Amino acid sequence: MGKQHNKVTKRSRRKQYLKRKKEQVKATIATKKKAPAKKAAPAKKAATKKVAKKAVKKTAAKKAVKKTAAKKSAKKAAKKAAKKAAPKKDE
């Protein structure tokens, strides 16, 4: 009879769990409806964060451009050096 009892307790615990979750969702919905009056101040913080992120992205992009330019110039220099070092073929 132990198996039957386990099944019954699992079901009752699951029901209680689902009931708690529903209440929690209802509570969050209720607080969200009341919250929009306070969102004016956090908007400023979000805007400053966005500006900071854009600045970081721009500097990262500039660094990447500089790296690629440096790589290209290094390749050109290596090719020139290779041409000078290689002996010319006489036919």
PyMOL Python script that loads the backbone (N, CA, C, O; Angstrom):
from pymol import cmd

cmd.read_pdbstr("""\
ATOM      1  N   MET A   1       0.821  -1.194   0.000  1.00  0.00           N
ATOM      2  CA  MET A   1       0.000   0.000   0.000  1.00  0.00           C
ATOM      3  C   MET A   1       0.870   1.265   0.000  1.00  0.00           C
ATOM      4  O   MET A   1       0.349   2.371  -0.146  1.00  0.00           O
ATOM      5  N   GLY A   2       2.140   1.116   0.157  1.00  0.00           N
ATOM      6  CA  GLY A   2       3.032   2.258   0.194  1.00  0.00           C
ATOM      7  C   GLY A   2       3.062   3.033  -1.119  1.00  0.00           C
ATOM      8  O   GLY A   2       3.131   4.262  -1.113  1.00  0.00           O
ATOM      9  N   LYS A   3       3.010   2.321  -2.246  1.00  0.00           N
ATOM     10  CA  LYS A   3       3.059   2.971  -3.559  1.00  0.00           C
ATOM     11  C   LYS A   3       1.854   3.900  -3.754  1.00  0.00           C
ATOM     12  O   LYS A   3       1.997   5.025  -4.233  1.00  0.00           O
ATOM     13  N   GLN A   4       0.693   3.424  -3.384  1.00  0.00           N
ATOM     14  CA  GLN A   4      -0.527   4.217  -3.526  1.00  0.00           C
ATOM     15  C   GLN A   4      -0.425   5.488  -2.676  1.00  0.00           C
ATOM     16  O   GLN A   4      -0.805   6.572  -3.117  1.00  0.00           O
ATOM     17  N   HIS A   5       0.080   5.343  -1.484  1.00  0.00           N
ATOM     18  CA  HIS A   5       0.213   6.488  -0.585  1.00  0.00           C
ATOM     19  C   HIS A   5       1.178   7.523  -1.172  1.00  0.00           C
ATOM     20  O   HIS A   5       0.921   8.725  -1.111  1.00  0.00           O
ATOM     21  N   ASN A   6       2.307   7.037  -1.750  1.00  0.00           N
ATOM     22  CA  ASN A   6       3.275   7.952  -2.354  1.00  0.00           C
ATOM     23  C   ASN A   6       2.632   8.749  -3.488  1.00  0.00           C
ATOM     24  O   ASN A   6       2.854   9.952  -3.623  1.00  0.00           O
ATOM     25  N   LYS A   7       1.837   8.060  -4.292  1.00  0.00           N
ATOM     26  CA  LYS A   7       1.177   8.711  -5.423  1.00  0.00           C
ATOM     27  C   LYS A   7       0.221   9.790  -4.939  1.00  0.00           C
ATOM     28  O   LYS A   7       0.162  10.879  -5.510  1.00  0.00           O
ATOM     29  N   VAL A   8      -0.518   9.487  -3.897  1.00  0.00           N
ATOM     30  CA  VAL A   8      -1.493  10.442  -3.364  1.00  0.00           C
ATOM     31  C   VAL A   8      -0.775  11.662  -2.796  1.00  0.00           C
ATOM     32  O   VAL A   8      -1.205  12.793  -3.020  1.00  0.00           O
ATOM     33  N   THR A   9       0.305  11.443  -2.069  1.00  0.00           N
ATOM     34  CA  THR A   9       1.030  12.577  -1.488  1.00  0.00           C
ATOM     35  C   THR A   9       1.672  13.424  -2.580  1.00  0.00           C
ATOM     36  O   THR A   9       1.708  14.650  -2.476  1.00  0.00           O
ATOM     37  N   LYS A  10       2.182  12.772  -3.631  1.00  0.00           N
ATOM     38  CA  LYS A  10       2.777  13.529  -4.732  1.00  0.00           C
ATOM     39  C   LYS A  10       1.746  14.438  -5.380  1.00  0.00           C
ATOM     40  O   LYS A  10       2.023  15.599  -5.679  1.00  0.00           O
ATOM     41  N   ARG A  11       0.562  13.899  -5.592  1.00  0.00           N
ATOM     42  CA  ARG A  11      -0.493  14.679  -6.230  1.00  0.00           C
ATOM     43  C   ARG A  11      -0.895  15.873  -5.364  1.00  0.00           C
ATOM     44  O   ARG A  11      -1.063  16.986  -5.863  1.00  0.00           O
ATOM     45  N   SER A  12      -1.044  15.629  -4.076  1.00  0.00           N
ATOM     46  CA  SER A  12      -1.461  16.731  -3.205  1.00  0.00           C
ATOM     47  C   SER A  12      -0.378  17.796  -3.110  1.00  0.00           C
ATOM     48  O   SER A  12      -0.682  18.988  -3.061  1.00  0.00           O
ATOM     49  N   ARG A  13       0.882  17.374  -3.084  1.00  0.00           N
ATOM     50  CA  ARG A  13       1.974  18.337  -3.026  1.00  0.00           C
ATOM     51  C   ARG A  13       2.048  19.151  -4.321  1.00  0.00           C
ATOM     52  O   ARG A  13       2.322  20.351  -4.293  1.00  0.00           O
ATOM     53  N   ARG A  14       1.806  18.497  -5.441  1.00  0.00           N
ATOM     54  CA  ARG A  14       1.815  19.181  -6.732  1.00  0.00           C
ATOM     55  C   ARG A  14       0.699  20.230  -6.799  1.00  0.00           C
ATOM     56  O   ARG A  14       0.906  21.337  -7.296  1.00  0.00           O
ATOM     57  N   LYS A  15      -0.476  19.869  -6.294  1.00  0.00           N
ATOM     58  CA  LYS A  15      -1.596  20.811  -6.277  1.00  0.00           C
ATOM     59  C   LYS A  15      -1.246  22.040  -5.445  1.00  0.00           C
ATOM     60  O   LYS A  15      -1.520  23.171  -5.846  1.00  0.00           O
ATOM     61  N   GLN A  16      -0.638  21.808  -4.286  1.00  0.00           N
ATOM     62  CA  GLN A  16      -0.247  22.923  -3.424  1.00  0.00           C
ATOM     63  C   GLN A  16       0.785  23.814  -4.111  1.00  0.00           C
ATOM     64  O   GLN A  16       0.727  25.040  -4.017  1.00  0.00           O
ATOM     65  N   TYR A  17       1.727  23.178  -4.802  1.00  0.00           N
ATOM     66  CA  TYR A  17       2.775  23.903  -5.506  1.00  0.00           C
ATOM     67  C   TYR A  17       2.170  24.779  -6.602  1.00  0.00           C
ATOM     68  O   TYR A  17       2.514  25.954  -6.727  1.00  0.00           O
ATOM     69  N   LEU A  18       1.272  24.202  -7.388  1.00  0.00           N
ATOM     70  CA  LEU A  18       0.646  24.961  -8.467  1.00  0.00           C
ATOM     71  C   LEU A  18      -0.190  26.120  -7.924  1.00  0.00           C
ATOM     72  O   LEU A  18      -0.241  27.198  -8.516  1.00  0.00           O
ATOM     73  N   LYS A  19      -0.841  25.875  -6.792  1.00  0.00           N
ATOM     74  CA  LYS A  19      -1.639  26.930  -6.173  1.00  0.00           C
ATOM     75  C   LYS A  19      -0.748  28.092  -5.736  1.00  0.00           C
ATOM     76  O   LYS A  19      -1.104  29.256  -5.925  1.00  0.00           O
ATOM     77  N   ARG A  20       0.406  27.777  -5.152  1.00  0.00           N
ATOM     78  CA  ARG A  20       1.348  28.819  -4.739  1.00  0.00           C
ATOM     79  C   ARG A  20       1.849  29.619  -5.937  1.00  0.00           C
ATOM     80  O   ARG A  20       1.953  30.844  -5.875  1.00  0.00           O
ATOM     81  N   LYS A  21       2.156  28.920  -7.023  1.00  0.00           N
ATOM     82  CA  LYS A  21       2.663  29.592  -8.221  1.00  0.00           C
ATOM     83  C   LYS A  21       1.614  30.524  -8.818  1.00  0.00           C
ATOM     84  O   LYS A  21       1.947  31.627  -9.253  1.00  0.00           O
ATOM     85  N   LYS A  22       0.359  30.100  -8.847  1.00  0.00           N
ATOM     86  CA  LYS A  22      -0.714  30.946  -9.368  1.00  0.00           C
ATOM     87  C   LYS A  22      -0.851  32.214  -8.535  1.00  0.00           C
ATOM     88  O   LYS A  22      -1.004  33.309  -9.077  1.00  0.00           O
ATOM     89  N   GLU A  23      -0.796  32.062  -7.222  1.00  0.00           N
ATOM     90  CA  GLU A  23      -0.894  33.222  -6.335  1.00  0.00           C
ATOM     91  C   GLU A  23       0.279  34.174  -6.556  1.00  0.00           C
ATOM     92  O   GLU A  23       0.123  35.394  -6.524  1.00  0.00           O
ATOM     93  N   GLN A  24       1.440  33.600  -6.777  1.00  0.00           N
ATOM     94  CA  GLN A  24       2.625  34.422  -7.007  1.00  0.00           C
ATOM     95  C   GLN A  24       2.488  35.228  -8.304  1.00  0.00           C
ATOM     96  O   GLN A  24       2.844  36.406  -8.351  1.00  0.00           O
ATOM     97  N   VAL A  25       1.972  34.586  -9.348  1.00  0.00           N
ATOM     98  CA  VAL A  25       1.781  35.277 -10.622  1.00  0.00           C
ATOM     99  C   VAL A  25       0.749  36.387 -10.470  1.00  0.00           C
ATOM    100  O   VAL A  25       0.928  37.482 -11.003  1.00  0.00           O
ATOM    101  N   LYS A  26      -0.315  36.110  -9.753  1.00  0.00           N
ATOM    102  CA  LYS A  26      -1.342  37.140  -9.527  1.00  0.00           C
ATOM    103  C   LYS A  26      -0.762  38.328  -8.778  1.00  0.00           C
ATOM    104  O   LYS A  26      -1.087  39.477  -9.074  1.00  0.00           O
ATOM    105  N   ALA A  27       0.093  38.049  -7.815  1.00  0.00           N
ATOM    106  CA  ALA A  27       0.698  39.119  -7.031  1.00  0.00           C
ATOM    107  C   ALA A  27       1.617  39.976  -7.902  1.00  0.00           C
ATOM    108  O   ALA A  27       1.622  41.201  -7.774  1.00  0.00           O
ATOM    109  N   THR A  28       2.383  39.354  -8.774  1.00  0.00           N
ATOM    110  CA  THR A  28       3.283  40.117  -9.645  1.00  0.00           C
ATOM    111  C   THR A  28       2.494  40.954 -10.642  1.00  0.00           C
ATOM    112  O   THR A  28       2.890  42.077 -10.953  1.00  0.00           O
ATOM    113  N   ILE A  29       1.395  40.428 -11.144  1.00  0.00           N
ATOM    114  CA  ILE A  29       0.554  41.196 -12.068  1.00  0.00           C
ATOM    115  C   ILE A  29      -0.024  42.414 -11.360  1.00  0.00           C
ATOM    116  O   ILE A  29      -0.073  43.506 -11.925  1.00  0.00           O
ATOM    117  N   ALA A  30      -0.456  42.220 -10.135  1.00  0.00           N
ATOM    118  CA  ALA A  30      -1.025  43.330  -9.365  1.00  0.00           C
ATOM    119  C   ALA A  30       0.024  44.407  -9.112  1.00  0.00           C
ATOM    120  O   ALA A  30      -0.292  45.594  -9.187  1.00  0.00           O
ATOM    121  N   THR A  31       1.253  44.026  -8.819  1.00  0.00           N
ATOM    122  CA  THR A  31       2.300  45.011  -8.562  1.00  0.00           C
ATOM    123  C   THR A  31       2.725  45.708  -9.850  1.00  0.00           C
ATOM    124  O   THR A  31       3.102  46.880  -9.821  1.00  0.00           O
ATOM    125  N   LYS A  32       2.670  45.004 -10.977  1.00  0.00           N
ATOM    126  CA  LYS A  32       3.037  45.619 -12.251  1.00  0.00           C
ATOM    127  C   LYS A  32       2.047  46.712 -12.630  1.00  0.00           C
ATOM    128  O   LYS A  32       2.432  47.726 -13.213  1.00  0.00           O
ATOM    129  N   LYS A  33       0.783  46.512 -12.304  1.00  0.00           N
ATOM    130  CA  LYS A  33      -0.226  47.523 -12.610  1.00  0.00           C
ATOM    131  C   LYS A  33      -0.009  48.786 -11.781  1.00  0.00           C
ATOM    132  O   LYS A  33      -0.291  49.891 -12.245  1.00  0.00           O
ATOM    133  N   LYS A  34       0.484  48.630 -10.572  1.00  0.00           N
ATOM    134  CA  LYS A  34       0.713  49.772  -9.691  1.00  0.00           C
ATOM    135  C   LYS A  34       2.053  50.450  -9.979  1.00  0.00           C
ATOM    136  O   LYS A  34       2.200  51.635  -9.682  1.00  0.00           O
ATOM    137  N   ALA A  35       3.020  49.755 -10.535  1.00  0.00           N
ATOM    138  CA  ALA A  35       4.385  50.226 -10.665  1.00  0.00           C
ATOM    139  C   ALA A  35       4.630  51.342 -11.679  1.00  0.00           C
ATOM    140  O   ALA A  35       5.553  52.120 -11.437  1.00  0.00           O
ATOM    141  N   PRO A  36       3.907  51.504 -12.783  1.00  0.00           N
ATOM    142  CA  PRO A  36       4.289  52.495 -13.788  1.00  0.00           C
ATOM    143  C   PRO A  36       4.484  53.915 -13.283  1.00  0.00           C
ATOM    144  O   PRO A  36       5.202  54.676 -13.932  1.00  0.00           O
ATOM    145  N   ALA A  37       3.898  54.314 -12.180  1.00  0.00           N
ATOM    146  CA  ALA A  37       4.086  55.661 -11.658  1.00  0.00           C
ATOM    147  C   ALA A  37       5.531  55.889 -11.202  1.00  0.00           C
ATOM    148  O   ALA A  37       6.001  57.027 -11.213  1.00  0.00           O
ATOM    149  N   LYS A  38       6.234  54.845 -10.807  1.00  0.00           N
ATOM    150  CA  LYS A  38       7.594  54.972 -10.293  1.00  0.00           C
ATOM    151  C   LYS A  38       8.666  54.802 -11.363  1.00  0.00           C
ATOM    152  O   LYS A  38       9.849  54.927 -11.048  1.00  0.00           O
ATOM    153  N   LYS A  39       8.308  54.526 -12.602  1.00  0.00           N
ATOM    154  CA  LYS A  39       9.309  54.198 -13.613  1.00  0.00           C
ATOM    155  C   LYS A  39       9.990  55.411 -14.237  1.00  0.00           C
ATOM    156  O   LYS A  39      10.820  55.223 -15.127  1.00  0.00           O
ATOM    157  N   ALA A  40       9.701  56.604 -13.841  1.00  0.00           N
ATOM    158  CA  ALA A  40      10.317  57.790 -14.429  1.00  0.00           C
ATOM    159  C   ALA A  40      11.797  57.891 -14.069  1.00  0.00           C
ATOM    160  O   ALA A  40      12.617  58.195 -14.936  1.00  0.00           O
ATOM    161  N   ALA A  41      12.148  57.647 -12.836  1.00  0.00           N
ATOM    162  CA  ALA A  41      13.543  57.750 -12.414  1.00  0.00           C
ATOM    163  C   ALA A  41      14.413  56.639 -13.004  1.00  0.00           C
ATOM    164  O   ALA A  41      15.515  56.934 -13.468  1.00  0.00           O
ATOM    165  N   PRO A  42      13.981  55.389 -13.012  1.00  0.00           N
ATOM    166  CA  PRO A  42      14.830  54.352 -13.597  1.00  0.00           C
ATOM    167  C   PRO A  42      15.066  54.532 -15.090  1.00  0.00           C
ATOM    168  O   PRO A  42      16.048  54.010 -15.618  1.00  0.00           O
ATOM    169  N   ALA A  43      14.205  55.247 -15.775  1.00  0.00           N
ATOM    170  CA  ALA A  43      14.389  55.464 -17.204  1.00  0.00           C
ATOM    171  C   ALA A  43      15.678  56.242 -17.459  1.00  0.00           C
ATOM    172  O   ALA A  43      16.382  55.981 -18.435  1.00  0.00           O
ATOM    173  N   LYS A  44      15.983  57.191 -16.588  1.00  0.00           N
ATOM    174  CA  LYS A  44      17.211  57.961 -16.742  1.00  0.00           C
ATOM    175  C   LYS A  44      18.430  57.067 -16.590  1.00  0.00           C
ATOM    176  O   LYS A  44      19.399  57.195 -17.339  1.00  0.00           O
ATOM    177  N   LYS A  45      18.383  56.168 -15.628  1.00  0.00           N
ATOM    178  CA  LYS A  45      19.498  55.248 -15.420  1.00  0.00           C
ATOM    179  C   LYS A  45      19.679  54.359 -16.637  1.00  0.00           C
ATOM    180  O   LYS A  45      20.804  54.117 -17.073  1.00  0.00           O
ATOM    181  N   ALA A  46      18.578  53.873 -17.185  1.00  0.00           N
ATOM    182  CA  ALA A  46      18.653  53.010 -18.360  1.00  0.00           C
ATOM    183  C   ALA A  46      19.242  53.765 -19.545  1.00  0.00           C
ATOM    184  O   ALA A  46      20.023  53.207 -20.316  1.00  0.00           O
ATOM    185  N   ALA A  47      18.871  55.020 -19.688  1.00  0.00           N
ATOM    186  CA  ALA A  47      19.399  55.823 -20.791  1.00  0.00           C
ATOM    187  C   ALA A  47      20.907  56.016 -20.647  1.00  0.00           C
ATOM    188  O   ALA A  47      21.638  55.926 -21.633  1.00  0.00           O
ATOM    189  N   THR A  48      21.372  56.277 -19.446  1.00  0.00           N
ATOM    190  CA  THR A  48      22.812  56.454 -19.250  1.00  0.00           C
ATOM    191  C   THR A  48      23.561  55.157 -19.488  1.00  0.00           C
ATOM    192  O   THR A  48      24.683  55.167 -19.994  1.00  0.00           O
ATOM    193  N   LYS A  49      22.944  54.036 -19.125  1.00  0.00           N
ATOM    194  CA  LYS A  49      23.578  52.742 -19.376  1.00  0.00           C
ATOM    195  C   LYS A  49      23.691  52.493 -20.871  1.00  0.00           C
ATOM    196  O   LYS A  49      24.712  51.997 -21.346  1.00  0.00           O
ATOM    197  N   LYS A  50      22.629  52.841 -21.625  1.00  0.00           N
ATOM    198  CA  LYS A  50      22.659  52.644 -23.073  1.00  0.00           C
ATOM    199  C   LYS A  50      23.759  53.483 -23.706  1.00  0.00           C
ATOM    200  O   LYS A  50      24.467  53.013 -24.597  1.00  0.00           O
ATOM    201  N   VAL A  51      23.904  54.717 -23.253  1.00  0.00           N
ATOM    202  CA  VAL A  51      24.935  55.594 -23.793  1.00  0.00           C
ATOM    203  C   VAL A  51      26.314  55.019 -23.492  1.00  0.00           C
ATOM    204  O   VAL A  51      27.203  55.031 -24.344  1.00  0.00           O
ATOM    205  N   ALA A  52      26.482  54.523 -22.288  1.00  0.00           N
ATOM    206  CA  ALA A  52      27.769  53.938 -21.907  1.00  0.00           C
ATOM    207  C   ALA A  52      28.071  52.705 -22.749  1.00  0.00           C
ATOM    208  O   ALA A  52      29.205  52.505 -23.184  1.00  0.00           O
ATOM    209  N   LYS A  53      27.051  51.878 -22.977  1.00  0.00           N
ATOM    210  CA  LYS A  53      27.260  50.676 -23.795  1.00  0.00           C
ATOM    211  C   LYS A  53      27.636  51.045 -25.219  1.00  0.00           C
ATOM    212  O   LYS A  53      28.512  50.417 -25.814  1.00  0.00           O
ATOM    213  N   LYS A  54      26.974  52.071 -25.779  1.00  0.00           N
ATOM    214  CA  LYS A  54      27.297  52.501 -27.134  1.00  0.00           C
ATOM    215  C   LYS A  54      28.732  52.995 -27.213  1.00  0.00           C
ATOM    216  O   LYS A  54      29.437  52.719 -28.184  1.00  0.00           O
ATOM    217  N   ALA A  55      29.162  53.723 -26.194  1.00  0.00           N
ATOM    218  CA  ALA A  55      30.529  54.229 -26.182  1.00  0.00           C
ATOM    219  C   ALA A  55      31.530  53.077 -26.143  1.00  0.00           C
ATOM    220  O   ALA A  55      32.557  53.111 -26.820  1.00  0.00           O
ATOM    221  N   VAL A  56      31.225  52.080 -25.358  1.00  0.00           N
ATOM    222  CA  VAL A  56      32.107  50.917 -25.264  1.00  0.00           C
ATOM    223  C   VAL A  56      32.167  50.198 -26.608  1.00  0.00           C
ATOM    224  O   VAL A  56      33.237  49.783 -27.054  1.00  0.00           O
ATOM    225  N   LYS A  57      30.999  50.053 -27.252  1.00  0.00           N
ATOM    226  CA  LYS A  57      30.965  49.388 -28.553  1.00  0.00           C
ATOM    227  C   LYS A  57      31.763  50.161 -29.589  1.00  0.00           C
ATOM    228  O   LYS A  57      32.470  49.566 -30.402  1.00  0.00           O
ATOM    229  N   LYS A  58      31.651  51.497 -29.563  1.00  0.00           N
ATOM    230  CA  LYS A  58      32.381  52.314 -30.526  1.00  0.00           C
ATOM    231  C   LYS A  58      33.882  52.159 -30.337  1.00  0.00           C
ATOM    232  O   LYS A  58      34.621  52.011 -31.310  1.00  0.00           O
ATOM    233  N   THR A  59      34.334  52.193 -29.092  1.00  0.00           N
ATOM    234  CA  THR A  59      35.771  52.067 -28.853  1.00  0.00           C
ATOM    235  C   THR A  59      36.261  50.679 -29.253  1.00  0.00           C
ATOM    236  O   THR A  59      37.367  50.533 -29.774  1.00  0.00           O
ATOM    237  N   ALA A  60      35.437  49.660 -29.010  1.00  0.00           N
ATOM    238  CA  ALA A  60      35.822  48.310 -29.401  1.00  0.00           C
ATOM    239  C   ALA A  60      35.901  48.204 -30.920  1.00  0.00           C
ATOM    240  O   ALA A  60      36.795  47.549 -31.456  1.00  0.00           O
ATOM    241  N   ALA A  61      34.967  48.849 -31.610  1.00  0.00           N
ATOM    242  CA  ALA A  61      34.973  48.825 -33.071  1.00  0.00           C
ATOM    243  C   ALA A  61      36.198  49.549 -33.612  1.00  0.00           C
ATOM    244  O   ALA A  61      36.822  49.098 -34.572  1.00  0.00           O
ATOM    245  N   LYS A  62      36.540  50.681 -32.986  1.00  0.00           N
ATOM    246  CA  LYS A  62      37.724  51.420 -33.426  1.00  0.00           C
ATOM    247  C   LYS A  62      38.983  50.595 -33.237  1.00  0.00           C
ATOM    248  O   LYS A  62      39.865  50.591 -34.096  1.00  0.00           O
ATOM    249  N   LYS A  63      39.068  49.899 -32.119  1.00  0.00           N
ATOM    250  CA  LYS A  63      40.229  49.045 -31.867  1.00  0.00           C
ATOM    251  C   LYS A  63      40.323  47.945 -32.908  1.00  0.00           C
ATOM    252  O   LYS A  63      41.409  47.631 -33.396  1.00  0.00           O
ATOM    253  N   ALA A  64      39.172  47.354 -33.250  1.00  0.00           N
ATOM    254  CA  ALA A  64      39.148  46.281 -34.243  1.00  0.00           C
ATOM    255  C   ALA A  64      39.605  46.800 -35.595  1.00  0.00           C
ATOM    256  O   ALA A  64      40.341  46.114 -36.305  1.00  0.00           O
ATOM    257  N   VAL A  65      39.177  48.009 -35.963  1.00  0.00           N
ATOM    258  CA  VAL A  65      39.580  48.605 -37.234  1.00  0.00           C
ATOM    259  C   VAL A  65      41.086  48.843 -37.240  1.00  0.00           C
ATOM    260  O   VAL A  65      41.766  48.582 -38.233  1.00  0.00           O
ATOM    261  N   LYS A  66      41.592  49.338 -36.126  1.00  0.00           N
ATOM    262  CA  LYS A  66      43.034  49.580 -36.037  1.00  0.00           C
ATOM    263  C   LYS A  66      43.820  48.285 -36.166  1.00  0.00           C
ATOM    264  O   LYS A  66      44.866  48.246 -36.813  1.00  0.00           O
ATOM    265  N   LYS A  67      43.306  47.219 -35.541  1.00  0.00           N
ATOM    266  CA  LYS A  67      43.997  45.932 -35.619  1.00  0.00           C
ATOM    267  C   LYS A  67      44.022  45.417 -37.047  1.00  0.00           C
ATOM    268  O   LYS A  67      45.053  44.940 -37.520  1.00  0.00           O
ATOM    269  N   THR A  68      42.885  45.513 -37.739  1.00  0.00           N
ATOM    270  CA  THR A  68      42.837  45.015 -39.113  1.00  0.00           C
ATOM    271  C   THR A  68      43.750  45.846 -40.011  1.00  0.00           C
ATOM    272  O   THR A  68      44.415  45.303 -40.893  1.00  0.00           O
ATOM    273  N   ALA A  69      43.784  47.162 -39.789  1.00  0.00           N
ATOM    274  CA  ALA A  69      44.664  48.015 -40.581  1.00  0.00           C
ATOM    275  C   ALA A  69      46.121  47.648 -40.322  1.00  0.00           C
ATOM    276  O   ALA A  69      46.933  47.612 -41.247  1.00  0.00           O
ATOM    277  N   ALA A  70      46.446  47.378 -39.071  1.00  0.00           N
ATOM    278  CA  ALA A  70      47.811  47.000 -38.720  1.00  0.00           C
ATOM    279  C   ALA A  70      48.173  45.662 -39.353  1.00  0.00           C
ATOM    280  O   ALA A  70      49.297  45.481 -39.820  1.00  0.00           O
ATOM    281  N   LYS A  71      47.237  44.733 -39.372  1.00  0.00           N
ATOM    282  CA  LYS A  71      47.494  43.428 -39.990  1.00  0.00           C
ATOM    283  C   LYS A  71      47.738  43.574 -41.482  1.00  0.00           C
ATOM    284  O   LYS A  71      48.642  42.943 -42.030  1.00  0.00           O
ATOM    285  N   LYS A  72      46.929  44.410 -42.149  1.00  0.00           N
ATOM    286  CA  LYS A  72      47.091  44.605 -43.590  1.00  0.00           C
ATOM    287  C   LYS A  72      48.449  45.208 -43.911  1.00  0.00           C
ATOM    288  O   LYS A  72      49.125  44.767 -44.841  1.00  0.00           O
ATOM    289  N   SER A  73      48.847  46.209 -43.146  1.00  0.00           N
ATOM    290  CA  SER A  73      50.135  46.847 -43.401  1.00  0.00           C
ATOM    291  C   SER A  73      51.279  45.875 -43.118  1.00  0.00           C
ATOM    292  O   SER A  73      52.303  45.900 -43.800  1.00  0.00           O
ATOM    293  N   ALA A  74      51.105  45.027 -42.117  1.00  0.00           N
ATOM    294  CA  ALA A  74      52.131  44.040 -41.809  1.00  0.00           C
ATOM    295  C   ALA A  74      52.248  43.017 -42.940  1.00  0.00           C
ATOM    296  O   ALA A  74      53.349  42.592 -43.289  1.00  0.00           O
ATOM    297  N   LYS A  75      51.110  42.627 -43.506  1.00  0.00           N
ATOM    298  CA  LYS A  75      51.140  41.684 -44.620  1.00  0.00           C
ATOM    299  C   LYS A  75      51.843  42.284 -45.834  1.00  0.00           C
ATOM    300  O   LYS A  75      52.642  41.615 -46.489  1.00  0.00           O
ATOM    301  N   LYS A  76      51.540  43.552 -46.132  1.00  0.00           N
ATOM    302  CA  LYS A  76      52.177  44.221 -47.262  1.00  0.00           C
ATOM    303  C   LYS A  76      53.683  44.294 -47.068  1.00  0.00           C
ATOM    304  O   LYS A  76      54.451  44.055 -48.000  1.00  0.00           O
ATOM    305  N   ALA A  77      54.093  44.621 -45.864  1.00  0.00           N
ATOM    306  CA  ALA A  77      55.518  44.719 -45.575  1.00  0.00           C
ATOM    307  C   ALA A  77      56.189  43.352 -45.708  1.00  0.00           C
ATOM    308  O   ALA A  77      57.316  43.257 -46.193  1.00  0.00           O
ATOM    309  N   ALA A  78      55.505  42.308 -45.282  1.00  0.00           N
ATOM    310  CA  ALA A  78      56.063  40.964 -45.374  1.00  0.00           C
ATOM    311  C   ALA A  78      56.189  40.535 -46.833  1.00  0.00           C
ATOM    312  O   ALA A  78      57.166  39.889 -47.210  1.00  0.00           O
ATOM    313  N   LYS A  79      55.200  40.895 -47.655  1.00  0.00           N
ATOM    314  CA  LYS A  79      55.271  40.547 -49.075  1.00  0.00           C
ATOM    315  C   LYS A  79      56.431  41.256 -49.758  1.00  0.00           C
ATOM    316  O   LYS A  79      57.149  40.654 -50.556  1.00  0.00           O
ATOM    317  N   LYS A  80      56.614  42.533 -49.445  1.00  0.00           N
ATOM    318  CA  LYS A  80      57.709  43.292 -50.036  1.00  0.00           C
ATOM    319  C   LYS A  80      59.052  42.702 -49.633  1.00  0.00           C
ATOM    320  O   LYS A  80      59.969  42.591 -50.447  1.00  0.00           O
ATOM    321  N   ALA A  81      59.150  42.329 -48.373  1.00  0.00           N
ATOM    322  CA  ALA A  81      60.398  41.748 -47.884  1.00  0.00           C
ATOM    323  C   ALA A  81      60.654  40.400 -48.547  1.00  0.00           C
ATOM    324  O   ALA A  81      61.799  40.064 -48.849  1.00  0.00           O
ATOM    325  N   ALA A  82      59.604  39.636 -48.771  1.00  0.00           N
ATOM    326  CA  ALA A  82      59.750  38.331 -49.409  1.00  0.00           C
ATOM    327  C   ALA A  82      60.189  38.491 -50.858  1.00  0.00           C
ATOM    328  O   ALA A  82      61.007  37.715 -51.351  1.00  0.00           O
ATOM    329  N   LYS A  83      59.644  39.505 -51.545  1.00  0.00           N
ATOM    330  CA  LYS A  83      60.035  39.738 -52.942  1.00  0.00           C
ATOM    331  C   LYS A  83      61.498  40.155 -53.044  1.00  0.00           C
ATOM    332  O   LYS A  83      62.205  39.717 -53.951  1.00  0.00           O
ATOM    333  N   LYS A  84      61.946  40.981 -52.140  1.00  0.00           N
ATOM    334  CA  LYS A  84      63.337  41.429 -52.156  1.00  0.00           C
ATOM    335  C   LYS A  84      64.285  40.291 -51.821  1.00  0.00           C
ATOM    336  O   LYS A  84      65.371  40.205 -52.394  1.00  0.00           O
ATOM    337  N   ALA A  85      63.898  39.424 -50.913  1.00  0.00           N
ATOM    338  CA  ALA A  85      64.757  38.344 -50.471  1.00  0.00           C
ATOM    339  C   ALA A  85      64.818  37.217 -51.502  1.00  0.00           C
ATOM    340  O   ALA A  85      65.838  36.537 -51.610  1.00  0.00           O
ATOM    341  N   ALA A  86      63.742  37.011 -52.260  1.00  0.00           N
ATOM    342  CA  ALA A  86      63.706  35.916 -53.232  1.00  0.00           C
ATOM    343  C   ALA A  86      64.562  36.262 -54.441  1.00  0.00           C
ATOM    344  O   ALA A  86      64.439  37.354 -54.996  1.00  0.00           O
ATOM    345  N   PRO A  87      65.421  35.347 -54.852  1.00  0.00           N
ATOM    346  CA  PRO A  87      66.237  35.611 -56.042  1.00  0.00           C
ATOM    347  C   PRO A  87      65.379  35.551 -57.300  1.00  0.00           C
ATOM    348  O   PRO A  87      64.419  34.785 -57.383  1.00  0.00           O
ATOM    349  N   LYS A  88      65.747  36.377 -58.276  1.00  0.00           N
ATOM    350  CA  LYS A  88      65.022  36.392 -59.559  1.00  0.00           C
ATOM    351  C   LYS A  88      65.434  35.206 -60.393  1.00  0.00           C
ATOM    352  O   LYS A  88      66.598  34.806 -60.403  1.00  0.00           O
ATOM    353  N   LYS A  89      64.461  34.645 -61.096  1.00  0.00           N
ATOM    354  CA  LYS A  89      64.741  33.502 -61.962  1.00  0.00           C
ATOM    355  C   LYS A  89      65.200  34.016 -63.325  1.00  0.00           C
ATOM    356  O   LYS A  89      64.590  34.912 -63.908  1.00  0.00           O
ATOM    357  N   ASP A  90      66.269  33.435 -63.808  1.00  0.00           N
ATOM    358  CA  ASP A  90      66.767  33.767 -65.163  1.00  0.00           C
ATOM    359  C   ASP A  90      66.401  32.629 -66.091  1.00  0.00           C
ATOM    360  O   ASP A  90      66.659  31.460 -65.804  1.00  0.00           O
ATOM    361  N   GLU A  91      65.804  32.989 -67.196  1.00  0.00           N
ATOM    362  CA  GLU A  91      65.425  31.947 -68.145  1.00  0.00           C
ATOM    363  C   GLU A  91      66.343  31.894 -69.294  1.00  0.00           C
ATOM    364  O   GLU A  91      66.164  31.068 -70.190  1.00  0.00           O
TER     365      GLU A  91
END
""", "prot")
cmd.dss("prot")
cmd.show_as("cartoon", "prot")
cmd.util.cbc("prot")
cmd.orient("prot")
